[in-house]
Amino acid sequence: MVRASASAVASVLIVGSAQAQDRNAYFGQTHQHTSWSLDAYILGNTVTGPEEAYQYSMGQPIKHPAGYDVKIKTPLDFQGVTDHSEYVGVVRLANDPNSPLSKLPVAQKLKVTKDNTAVKIFQWLAGSIAHSQPITELLDPSIMNSVWKQNNEIADKYYKPGEFTTFCSYEWTSMPQSQNMHRNVFFKDCAKVPEAPFSAIDSDHPEDLWNWMDGQRKAGNEALAISHNANLSNGIMFPIEVDSKGNPIDAAWAQQRMTNEPLTEIKQVKGTSETHPDLSPNDEFAGFEIMSYLIGIDNSFSKLNGSYTRQAYQNGLAMQDTRGYNPYKFGVVGAGDSHNTATAYSQSDYFGDHALVDATPEVRLSGVVASGMDVLQTGTSGLGGVWAEENTRESIFAAMQRREVFGTSGVRLKLRLFGGWGYDKGMLSQPDWVKTAYAGGVPMGGDLTQAEGKVPSFVVWAMKDPVDGNLDRIQIIKGWTKDGQIFEKIFDVAWSGERQPDPAMGELPPVGSTVDITKATYTNDIGAVELKAVWTDPEFDASQHAFYYARALQIPTPRWSTYDAAKLGIVPPGNAPATIQERAWSTPIWYTPTEAEAAKAESGLTVADLLKNGATALGDDDLKQLVVGKNLTVRNNVTGQTANVLFGVDGKRIITELDGSQAKGGDLLQVMHSVSNSSAGYEIKDGHIVTTIEGTPFELTVYHSGDKYVAARSNEFGYANYEVEALEGEPK
C-alpha cells in the first residue's frame, strides 16, 4: 500500500477571527478512580474520594496517595467519577470511623489491621468475584444503595452548569480470565438513576449489562456506556462471529450494542487502542503508546485481532456489507483510568497512575512490573473532547449520544471533521465556515448517503494546545471493504512548513525535532498553531462501504520518562521512547452505498456459490497431500496479488515471493493470512489449514471446484477469495 498525500493548507495564525462555531469544544474525564475503588485502596490510595476528584479537576490541589500535593494545570470542563461498582466504597468506608458502614458487623472483616492486611482483604473480595461467590452481607441494599446515593450526591454538589459538569457514573468491571471487558456507565440526569448500579457480580456478560440498561431507559433513567481498554481485551471486545455467551452475532445484537455503548476509549494510561503496528504495518504512527498484556498476569499477551478500534471499524463495514448490520459505528474519547483520585495529563508533570506502585520517578524508571503491567509502558491520561452547545449535562450527554466527540492523548488539541458532497476548497477562508460545514454535510459521528455522481469532500481543522507542542500534520484514515476483505489507507491532508511529499511513495517527510533529550526540553520553532484543509477522496468508489476519521499529530516533545530521567540526572531508559508525538483522533464519518450503487460492484465468489456449483471441501488427508512440503501459488482475487508459499514439513509456511519479487518481512501479506513477518506456523486440522497470527487462530478451507482449488479464509465473511495451484514442476 502506498501512502498518499494531498495538497496542504497550513496556517500559523492565532484564531482571533473566532470560528463561528455552533458548538464549543469541551474537555473532560470519563474514567477516574478514587479510594472508593477496591483496587485503588489496596494500591495505597486510602484517603481521597469522589469529592477530591472533582476538586482536583476544578483546579484545586489535593494529596497524591504518596502524600505530596498535585494540581491540574488547566481545569477540566466535565467529569464522571467511575469507581468500580463491585463492592464499591466498602473497604474505604469500613476503615473510616466516621462512616455509618464502619459500625456494621461486616466492617470488622474489612478493617485493615496487622493480621488482616489490605492485600488479604483484597484477595477475599476479589476471589469472591472471580469464583462467583458473592459476599451477601456486602450486597445488602443498606450498604450498596447508600454508597451509590452518596456518590450521586457528591456529583450533584459539584455540578456547576455552564462552568463544570459532573455525571453520576460508575465502572462495570467484567474481566473473565483476566480479559478486559470493562465499561463505564454514565447517566444523563442524577435525578433519574437506579437505586444501585449493575455490577459484574450481577453478570460479567455485556449483553446482560445492555439488557439492564434497556430496562433503565424504559424506566426513564437515560444512560450510555463507554467500552474501554480494548487493547487489553485479548481480542474479545470487538467480536465478529459470536457474543460473550457463544451465541451467533446478529442484527439485534448489533443494534443493542450501538444503542447502549456509542463510545469507546481510544487512549488511556494503559495504552492506545487505535491500532497496532502488526495490524497496520504501513502506518508509520501506529506504534504510539502500545501495551498488550492480560491484567494481573505477568509475561502475558493480549491477542491483537478484536482488540483495536480501527480493525473494529473495518470489520463493521464488512459485516454491514455481507450481513446487513454494523455493531461498530462508535465514537472515540480519550480517558484516564488513574487510581490516584487525581489524573496526570502532562508529560512534564507526570506523577504516575497507580497510587504507591509508581509514585516517584525512581520507582517509575526502575523497570517494575505490577500485575503484568510494565510501569514504564504506562502513560498520561487521555482526554475526551465533545462538541456541545453548552457545558451542561444535557448538552454534553447529547454530544456523546450523537458521537460528535474526539479523543486526545492528554493535550487540549481541538479537532473537527465534517463530510459532505459539495464543500468548496475556499470555504475555510470564510469566518463562518463551520456553519457552512454543518449546513452542507455531517460532523464526525455522522453518516453520508450517496449523492448521485459526486465524490465526498471532508473539512478538517485542528488547533494546538495553547501550552503544549505545535502541530505536525493532520491525516485522514480511510477504511473500506470489498468481498469480505478489509483495507485501509492513510492520507496526509494538511501539514506545517514547506515539506513536500515524496513523489514516488507519497510519504511526507518528518516534521523534525527540537527535543533536547538530556535536558528534556523542546521549542516550538517548528510546526503550526492551526492546520486546516478541504480534502476530496481521490480513490472514492461509490459501491464500497467506507469510513473516514482524522488524526492530528503534534511535533515531537519529551515523554514523561525523559522528564523523569532529567529530574534524576540520568540517561532516559533505552526501552521506552524518548520523545512522543501527542495526538487527537476524531470519530469517523461513515459512507454507506445505496442499493443501486452497491449493485454496480462486481461481486466476488462466495462459499455458498462454490457449494451450489458442486464444489467439495478437502479433508485432512487431501489437504496434506495438496500443501505439505509443497510450493504453491496463491492468488488473491480481490487485490490481484500473487504469492508463492512454501508449506514446510516442519509446520511452518514461508512466503517466498510476492508479485514476482522476493517477499520482505515487513510486508502486509494479504495471502491466506495477514502476517507481520514472512513466516508463520500452520497445522491441518478438522478440514482446515489453521494459522495462528499474533495469538489468534484463522482457518483456511480449500475447495475442489472443477479443475481448480479455491480457498476461503474464516475471517472474510463467507467469501472464497483465493485460487491455489502448485508451482510449475511441483506435483499436482
C-alpha positions in Angstrom: 0.0 0.0 0.0 1.4 3.4 -1.0 1.0 6.3 1.4 -1.0 9.2 -0.1 -0.9 12.9 0.4 -2.9 15.9 -0.6 -2.0 19.5 -1.1 -1.6 21.2 2.3 -3.3 24.2 3.7 -1.4 25.2 6.8 -1.6 28.3 8.9 0.2 29.6 12.0 -2.4 32.3 12.7 -3.8 32.6 16.2 -7.5 32.2 15.8 -8.6 35.7 16.5 -11.1 35.5 13.7 -13.1 33.3 16.0 -14.6 30.4 14.2 -18.4 31.0 14.1 -19.0 27.7 15.9 -22.4 26.4 16.6 -20.8 24.2 19.2 -17.8 24.5 21.5 -15.1 22.0 22.4 -15.3 20.9 26.0 -12.6 18.6 27.5 -13.4 16.1 30.2 -12.6 12.9 32.1 -14.8 9.8 31.7 -12.7 7.3 33.7 -11.5 8.1 37.2 -10.9 6.0 40.3 -10.7 7.1 43.9 -10.1 5.3 47.2 -13.7 4.0 46.9 -12.4 1.6 44.2 -11.3 -1.7 45.8 -8.1 -2.0 43.8 -7.2 1.7 44.3 -7.4 1.3 48.0 -5.2 -1.8 48.0 -2.7 0.1 45.8 -2.3 2.7 48.6 -5.0 5.3 47.7 -6.7 5.2 51.1 -7.9 8.8 51.8 -9.2 10.8 48.8 -12.6 10.1 47.4 -15.0 11.5 44.7 -15.1 14.9 46.3 -11.4 15.3 46.0 -11.6 14.0 42.4 -13.9 16.8 41.4 -11.9 19.4 43.4 -8.8 18.4 41.5 -10.5 18.6 38.1 -11.8 22.1 39.0 -8.3 23.3 39.7 -7.8 22.8 43.4 -4.7 21.0 44.8 -5.2 17.6 46.5 -3.0 15.0 48.1 -1.4 12.3 46.0 -1.6 8.9 47.7 2.1 9.3 48.4 1.5 12.4 50.4 2.6 15.2 48.1 0.3 17.9 46.5 -0.8 17.6 42.9 -2.7 20.2 40.9 -4.0 20.2 37.4 -2.6 22.9 35.0 -5.8 23.6 33.3 -9.2 22.7 34.9 -11.5 20.3 33.1 -14.9 21.2 31.7 -16.6 17.9 32.8 -16.0 14.7 34.6 -17.6 11.5 35.8 -16.1 9.6 38.7 -16.2 5.9 37.7 -15.3 3.8 40.8 -15.6 0.1 40.3 -19.2 -0.9 41.2 -18.1 -4.3 42.7 -18.1 -3.8 46.5 -17.7 0.0 45.8 -16.6 2.0 48.7 -16.8 -0.8 51.3 -13.1 -1.0 52.3 -12.6 2.7 52.4 -15.7 3.4 54.4 -15.2 0.4 56.7 -11.9 1.9 57.7 -13.4 5.4 58.2 -14.6 5.6 61.9 -17.0 8.5 60.9 -18.7 6.3 58.3 -22.0 4.5 59.2 -20.7 1.5 57.4 -17.8 1.1 59.8 -20.3 0.4 62.6 -21.8 -2.6 60.9 -20.7 -6.2 61.9 -19.3 -7.0 58.4 -17.0 -4.0 58.7 -14.8 -5.9 61.1 -13.8 -8.2 58.2 -12.8 -5.1 56.1 -10.8 -3.2 58.6 -7.1 -3.2 57.9 -5.0 -4.5 60.8 -1.7 -6.2 61.3 -3.3 -9.6 60.9 -5.9 -8.5 58.4 -3.9 -6.7 55.8 -5.2 -4.7 52.8 -3.9 -7.4 50.5 -5.6 -10.1 52.4 -8.9 -8.2 52.3 -8.5 -7.6 48.6 -7.8 -11.3 47.9 -11.0 -12.2 49.9 -13.2 -9.8 47.9 -11.6 -10.3 44.5 -11.7 -14.0 45.0 -15.4 -13.9 45.7 -16.0 -12.2 42.4 -13.7 -14.5 40.4 -15.3 -17.6 41.8 -18.9 -16.2 41.5 -19.4 -16.5 45.3 -20.6 -13.0 46.3 -20.4 -11.9 49.9 -24.1 -11.4 50.6 -23.6 -9.0 53.6 -21.9 -6.5 51.3 -24.7 -6.7 48.7 -27.2 -5.6 51.3 -29.2 -2.7 49.9 -28.4 -0.7 53.1 -24.8 -0.7 52.0 -25.0 -0.8 48.2 -27.7 1.8 47.9 -26.2 4.1 50.5 -22.8 4.2 48.8 -24.3 4.8 45.4 -26.6 7.5 46.8 -23.6 9.2 48.4 -21.7 9.1 45.1 -24.5 10.8 43.3 -25.0 13.4 46.0 -21.3 14.4 45.6 -21.7 14.6 41.8 -24.7 17.0 42.3 -22.8 19.0 44.8 -20.1 19.9 42.3 -22.3 20.4 39.3 -22.0 24.0 38.2 -23.9 24.3 34.9 -22.0 26.4 32.4 -18.8 26.1 34.4 -18.2 22.4 35.4 -20.3 19.4 34.6 -20.4 16.3 36.7 -22.1 13.0 35.9 -23.5 10.2 38.0 -21.4 7.3 36.7 -19.6 4.1 37.6 -17.5 1.3 36.1 -18.9 -2.2 35.3 -15.8 -4.3 35.8 -16.1 -7.5 33.8 -12.8 -9.3 33.5 -13.3 -13.0 32.5 -10.0 -14.9 32.6 -8.2 -11.5 33.0 -9.6 -10.2 29.7 -10.6 -6.6 30.0 -14.3 -6.1 29.1 -14.9 -3.1 31.3 -17.5 -0.4 30.6 -18.1 3.0 32.2 -21.8 3.8 32.6 -23.0 7.4 32.5 -26.4 8.7 33.4 -27.8 11.8 31.8 -29.6 13.1 34.9 -28.6 12.4 38.5 -32.2 12.8 39.5 -33.0 9.8 37.3 -30.8 6.9 38.3 -31.4 3.4 39.7 -31.2 2.6 43.4 -28.0 0.7 42.8 -25.6 0.1 39.8 -25.5 -3.2 37.8 -22.1 -4.7 38.6 -20.0 -7.6 37.3 -21.2 -9.5 40.4 -24.7 -9.5 38.8 -23.2 -10.6 35.5 -19.9 -10.3 33.6 -21.6 -10.5 30.2 -22.0 -7.2 28.4 -25.3 -8.5 26.9 -26.8 -8.6 30.4 -25.5 -5.1 31.1 -27.2 -3.9 28.0 -30.5 -5.6 29.0 -30.3 -3.8 32.3 -29.6 -0.5 30.6 -32.6 -1.1 28.3 -34.7 -1.5 31.4 -33.3 1.6 32.9 -34.1 3.6 29.8 -37.7 2.3 29.9 -37.9 3.5 33.5 -36.8 7.0 32.5 -33.2 6.6 33.5 -31.3 7.5 30.3 -27.8 6.1 30.2 -24.9 5.2 27.9 -21.8 3.1 28.3 -18.2 3.6 27.2 -16.2 0.5 26.4 -12.6 0.8 27.3 -9.1 -0.5 27.3 -9.9 -2.7 24.3 -6.1 -3.3 23.7 -6.1 -5.5 26.8 -9.3 -7.4 26.0 -7.4 -10.4 24.4 -9.5 -10.0 21.2 -13.0 -10.3 22.8 -14.0 -6.6 22.9 -15.0 -6.5 19.2 -16.1 -10.0 18.2 -17.4 -10.8 14.7 -18.9 -14.2 15.0 -20.3 -15.0 18.5 -21.1 -12.9 21.5 -19.8 -13.4 25.1 -22.2 -16.2 25.7 -21.3 -18.1 22.5 -24.4 -17.1 20.6 -24.1 -16.0 16.9 -23.9 -12.3 16.5 -27.0 -10.9 14.6 -28.7 -7.6 13.8 -30.4 -7.4 17.2 -27.1 -7.8 19.0 -25.6 -5.1 16.8 -28.4 -2.7 17.4 -28.4 -3.3 21.2 -24.7 -2.7 21.4 -24.9 0.6 19.4 -27.9 1.8 21.4 -26.1 1.2 24.8 -22.5 1.9 24.1 -22.0 4.6 21.4 -18.5 5.4 22.6 -15.1 3.7 23.3 -11.8 4.7 24.8 -9.1 5.1 22.2 -6.3 6.1 24.6 -5.8 5.8 28.4 -3.0 5.3 30.8 -2.7 1.6 29.9 -2.1 2.1 26.2 -3.7 3.1 23.0 -6.4 1.2 21.2 -6.4 2.8 17.8 -4.3 0.2 16.0 -1.1 -1.8 16.3 1.9 -1.9 14.1 1.2 -5.6 13.3 -2.3 -4.7 12.2 -1.3 -1.6 10.3 2.3 -2.1 9.2 2.1 0.7 6.7 1.1 3.2 9.3 4.3 4.9 10.5 2.5 6.3 13.5 0.8 3.0 14.6 3.3 2.3 17.4 2.0 5.0 19.7 1.9 4.1 23.4 1.4 0.4 22.8 0.6 -2.1 25.6 -0.5 -5.7 25.2 -1.0 -7.9 28.3 -3.6 -9.5 30.4 -4.3 -7.6 33.7 -2.9 -9.5 36.7 -0.8 -11.9 34.7 3.0 -11.4 34.4 4.6 -12.2 31.0 1.2 -12.3 29.3 0.0 -11.2 25.9 -3.4 -9.8 24.7 -4.4 -11.0 21.3 -4.4 -8.2 18.7 -7.4 -9.2 16.5 -10.6 -8.0 18.1 -8.7 -5.5 20.4 -8.3 -2.3 18.3 -10.8 0.3 17.1 -9.6 0.7 13.5 -9.9 -3.0 12.8 -13.4 -3.0 14.5 -14.4 -0.2 12.2 -13.2 -2.2 9.2 -14.9 -5.4 10.3 -18.0 -3.4 10.9 -18.1 -2.4 7.3 -17.6 -6.0 6.2 -20.4 -7.1 8.5 -22.7 -4.3 7.1 -21.8 -5.3 3.5 -22.3 -9.1 4.0 -24.8 -9.3 6.8 -26.7 -6.0 6.7 -25.7 -4.7 10.2 -22.7 -2.9 11.8 -22.2 -3.1 15.5 -19.1 -0.9 15.4 -20.1 2.6 14.5 -18.9 4.1 17.7 -17.3 7.4 18.7 -14.0 7.8 20.5 -12.8 9.6 23.6 -9.5 9.7 25.4 -9.7 8.9 29.2 -7.7 8.1 32.3 -8.2 5.0 34.4 -5.9 6.6 37.0 -6.3 5.1 40.5 -4.9 8.2 42.3 -8.1 10.3 42.5 -6.1 12.8 40.5 -5.0 12.2 36.9 -1.8 13.3 35.2 -2.3 14.8 31.7 1.0 16.5 31.1 4.2 14.6 30.2 6.2 17.2 32.1 4.2 16.9 35.3 3.6 13.1 35.4 3.0 11.6 38.9 2.0 8.0 38.0 -1.3 6.3 37.7 -1.4 3.6 40.4 -1.0 5.1 43.8 2.2 3.9 45.6 3.2 1.5 42.7 4.5 4.3 40.5 4.5 7.4 42.8 8.1 8.5 42.3 10.5 9.0 39.3 12.9 6.4 40.9 10.2 3.7 41.0 8.8 4.5 37.6 12.2 4.2 35.9 13.2 1.1 37.9 11.6 -1.4 35.5 8.9 -2.5 38.0 6.2 -4.8 36.6 3.0 -5.0 38.7 0.2 -7.5 37.9 1.5 -7.9 34.4 1.8 -4.1 33.9 5.2 -2.7 32.9 5.1 0.7 34.6 7.5 2.1 32.0 4.9 1.5 29.3 2.1 3.3 31.1 1.4 6.9 30.4 -0.5 10.1 30.9 -4.3 10.1 30.7 -6.2 10.8 27.5 -8.9 13.4 27.3 -12.4 13.3 26.0 -13.4 16.1 23.7 -17.1 16.9 22.9 -18.6 19.5 20.6 -21.6 20.8 22.5 -23.7 23.9 22.7 -23.0 24.5 26.4 -21.3 23.0 29.4 -24.3 21.2 30.9 -25.2 17.6 31.4 -27.9 17.7 28.8 -25.7 19.2 26.1 -22.6 17.1 26.7 -24.6 13.9 27.0 -26.3 14.6 23.7 -22.9 15.1 22.1 -21.9 11.7 23.4 -25.0 10.1 22.1 -24.7 11.6 18.6 -20.9 10.7 18.7 -19.7 14.2 17.9 -16.7 13.5 20.1 -12.9 13.1 19.8 -10.1 11.8 21.9 -6.7 13.2 22.7 -3.6 11.7 24.2 -4.0 14.2 27.1 -3.4 17.5 25.4 -6.0 20.2 24.7 -5.8 19.7 21.0 -9.0 20.7 19.3 -10.1 18.7 16.2 -13.0 18.9 13.8 -14.1 16.8 10.9 -17.0 17.3 8.5 -18.1 15.3 5.4 -20.3 16.3 2.6 -20.7 16.3 -1.2 -20.2 19.9 -2.2 -17.6 21.6 0.0 -15.7 24.4 -1.7 -12.0 24.5 -1.2 -12.2 28.2 -0.5 -14.7 27.9 2.3 -12.0 27.8 5.0 -11.2 31.4 4.3 -14.7 32.4 5.4 -15.2 33.4 9.1 -18.4 31.3 9.2 -17.0 28.1 7.6 -18.2 26.0 10.5 -21.8 26.9 9.8 -21.3 26.2 6.1 -19.8 22.8 7.1 -22.8 21.9 9.2 -25.3 23.1 6.6 -23.6 21.2 3.7 -22.8 17.9 5.4 -22.4 16.0 8.6 -19.9 16.3 11.5 -17.8 13.4 13.0 -20.1 10.6 14.1 -22.4 11.2 11.1 -23.4 9.1 8.1 -23.1 10.1 4.4 -25.6 8.8 1.9 -24.8 8.8 -1.8 -25.3 12.0 -3.9 -25.5 10.5 -7.4 -22.3 11.0 -9.3 -20.5 13.0 -6.7 -17.4 12.4 -4.6 -17.3 13.2 -0.9 -15.2 16.0 0.5 -14.0 16.4 4.0 -13.2 19.5 6.1 -10.6 19.0 8.8 -9.4 21.6 11.3 -7.1 21.3 14.3 -5.9 23.9 16.8 -2.9 23.2 19.1 -3.0 23.0 22.8 -2.0 26.6 23.9 0.5 25.4 26.4 2.0 22.4 24.5 3.7 21.5 21.2 2.8 22.9 17.8 1.1 20.7 15.2 2.9 18.5 12.7 0.1 17.3 10.4 -3.5 16.2 10.0 -4.2 12.8 8.4 -7.3 11.2 7.2 -7.5 7.4 7.7 -9.8 5.7 5.3 -11.1 2.2 5.7 -13.2 0.1 3.3 -14.3 -3.4 2.5 -14.6 -5.5 -0.6 -15.7 -9.1 -0.9 -15.2 -9.7 2.9 -11.6 -8.3 2.9 -10.8 -5.1 4.8 -8.4 -2.3 3.7 -7.0 1.0 5.0 -5.1 3.9 3.6 -3.6 7.0 5.3 -3.7 10.4 3.6 -1.7 13.4 4.8 -4.1 16.3 4.1 -2.6 19.3 6.0 0.9 19.9 7.4 3.2 22.5 8.7 6.2 24.0 6.9 7.4 23.7 3.4 7.7 20.0 3.2 6.6 18.2 0.1 5.5 14.5 -0.2 7.9 12.1 -1.9 6.7 11.9 -5.5 7.2 8.2 -5.7 5.8 6.9 -2.4 3.7 9.8 -1.4 5.3 9.9 2.1 5.5 13.3 3.8 9.0 13.9 5.4 9.1 14.0 9.2 8.5 17.4 10.7 11.9 17.3 12.5 12.6 17.6 16.2 13.7 20.3 18.6 13.9 18.0 21.6 17.0 18.0 23.8 16.7 14.6 25.3 19.4 15.1 28.0 17.6 18.3 29.3 14.0 17.2 28.5 13.3 20.4 26.7 11.9 21.4 23.3 10.9 24.6 21.4 8.0 25.4 19.1 10.3 26.7 16.4 8.7 24.2 14.1 5.1 23.2 13.5 1.9 25.1 13.2 -0.6 26.6 15.6 -3.5 25.8 13.3 -4.0 23.3 10.4 -7.0 23.0 8.1 -7.9 21.7 4.7 -10.7 20.6 2.4 -9.8 17.2 1.1 -11.6 15.1 -1.6 -11.1 11.3 -1.7 -9.2 10.7 -4.9 -10.0 6.9 -4.8 -13.7 7.0 -4.0 -15.7 4.0 -5.1 -19.4 4.7 -4.6 -20.2 1.0 -4.5 -18.0 0.3 -1.4 -18.7 0.8 2.3 -16.1 3.2 3.8 -15.3 5.2 6.9 -13.0 8.3 7.3 -11.5 9.7 10.5 -9.0 12.4 11.2 -5.8 12.1 13.2 -3.9 15.3 14.2 -0.3 15.0 15.4 1.9 17.4 17.4 5.6 17.9 16.8 7.9 15.6 19.0 8.1 16.5 22.6 9.8 14.7 25.6 8.0 11.7 27.0 7.3 11.6 30.8 10.1 9.0 31.2 12.6 11.5 29.6 11.4 14.2 32.0 11.8 11.8 34.9 15.3 10.9 33.8 16.3 14.6 33.6 15.0 15.2 37.1 17.2 12.4 38.3 20.2 13.4 36.2 20.3 10.1 34.4 20.1 8.9 30.8 16.5 8.1 29.7 15.6 4.4 29.6 16.5 2.7 26.4 13.4 0.5 26.4 10.9 3.4 26.2 10.5 6.1 23.6 12.5 9.3 24.5 10.0 11.5 22.6 6.3 11.4 21.9 4.0 12.9 19.3 0.9 13.8 21.2 -2.3 13.5 19.1 -6.0 13.6 18.7 -8.4 11.3 16.9 -11.8 12.2 15.6 -14.8 9.9 15.5 -15.3 8.6 11.9 -17.8 9.6 9.3 -19.3 6.6 7.6 -20.3 6.2 3.9 -22.9 3.6 3.0 -23.7 3.0 -0.6 -27.3 2.8 -1.8 -28.6 -0.5 -3.0 -28.3 0.8 -6.6 -24.7 1.8 -6.1 -23.8 -1.5 -4.3 -25.3 -3.5 -7.2 -22.9 -1.9 -9.7 -20.0 -3.6 -8.0 -18.7 -6.8 -9.4 -19.4 -9.4 -6.7 -16.8 -11.9 -5.6 -17.1 -15.6 -5.3 -18.8 -16.9 -2.1 -18.6 -20.2 -0.4 -22.3 -20.5 -1.0 -21.7 -20.1 -4.7 -19.0 -22.8 -4.7 -21.2 -25.3 -2.9 -24.1 -24.5 -5.1 -22.0 -25.3 -8.2 -20.9 -28.7 -6.7 -17.5 -27.8 -5.1 -16.3 -30.0 -2.3 -14.2 -29.1 0.7 -10.9 -31.0 1.1 -10.5 -33.2 4.2 -7.3 -33.5 6.2 -5.7 -36.2 4.0 -6.3 -34.3 0.8 -5.1 -31.1 2.4 -1.9 -32.7 3.5 -1.3 -34.1 0.0 -2.0 -30.7 -1.5 0.2 -28.5 0.7 2.6 -30.3 3.0 6.1 -29.9 1.6 4.8 -28.1 -1.5 5.5 -24.7 -3.0 2.1 -23.3 -4.0 1.0 -20.2 -5.9 -1.8 -18.3 -4.1 -3.7 -15.6 -5.9 -5.9 -13.1 -4.0 -8.7 -12.4 -6.5 -9.7 -9.2 -4.7 -6.4 -7.5 -4.8 -4.8 -9.4 -7.7 -1.8 -10.1 -5.5 0.0 -13.3 -6.1 2.4 -15.1 -3.8 4.5 -18.2 -3.7 4.0 -20.1 -0.4 6.2 -22.9 0.8 4.4 -25.2 3.3 7.2 -26.9 5.1 7.0 -30.4 6.6 8.0 -28.8 9.9 4.7 -27.0 10.3 6.0 -23.6 9.1 4.9 -21.8 6.0 7.0 -19.2 4.3 6.1 -16.7 1.6 9.0 -16.8 -0.8 7.7 -14.4 -3.5 5.2 -11.7 -3.6 4.0 -10.5 -7.0 7.1 -11.9 -8.6 9.6 -10.4 -6.1 11.3 -11.7 -3.1 9.0 -11.2 -0.1 10.1 -8.9 2.8 9.4 -9.5 6.4 7.6 -6.1 6.8 5.1 -6.6 4.0 1.4 -6.8 4.8 0.7 -10.1 3.1 -3.0 -10.5 2.3 -2.2 -14.0 1.2 -4.2 -16.7 3.1 -3.4 -14.8 6.3 -2.2 -11.3 7.0 1.1 -11.5 8.9 3.7 -9.1 10.0 6.5 -11.5 9.1 7.2 -13.7 6.2 6.7 -17.0 8.0 4.2 -18.5 10.4 3.2 -21.8 11.9 0.4 -23.9 10.4 -1.4 -27.1 11.1 -4.0 -29.2 9.3 -7.0 -29.9 11.5 -10.6 -30.7 11.0 -10.6 -30.0 7.3 -8.8 -26.6 7.6 -5.3 -25.1 7.3 -5.0 -23.3 10.7 -2.6 -20.5 11.1 -2.2 -18.6 14.4 -1.2 -15.0 13.8 -0.4 -12.7 16.8 -2.2 -15.3 19.0 -5.4 -15.5 17.0 -6.1 -18.7 15.0 -7.5 -18.3 11.5 -8.8 -21.1 9.3 -8.3 -21.6 5.6 -10.8 -24.0 3.9 -9.8 -25.3 0.5 -12.5 -26.4 -2.1 -12.1 -28.5 -5.2 -14.1 -26.8 -7.9 -13.8 -28.2 -11.3 -10.1 -28.2 -12.2 -9.3 -25.6 -9.6 -8.6 -25.3 -5.9 -10.3 -22.3 -4.3 -9.8 -21.3 -0.7 -11.8 -19.2 1.8 -10.5 -17.5 5.0 -12.5 -17.8 8.2 -12.5 -14.0 8.8 -13.6 -12.9 5.3 -17.4 -13.3 5.9 -18.2 -16.1 3.6 -16.1 -15.2 0.5 -13.8 -17.6 -1.2 -11.1 -15.2 -2.4 -8.1 -17.3 -3.2 -7.0 -19.6 -6.0 -4.4 -22.2 -5.1 -2.2 -24.2 -7.5 1.1 -26.0 -7.4 4.1 -24.2 -8.9 5.3 -25.4 -12.2 7.4 -28.5 -11.7 5.6 -29.3 -8.4 3.5 -32.5 -8.2 -0.2 -31.6 -8.6 
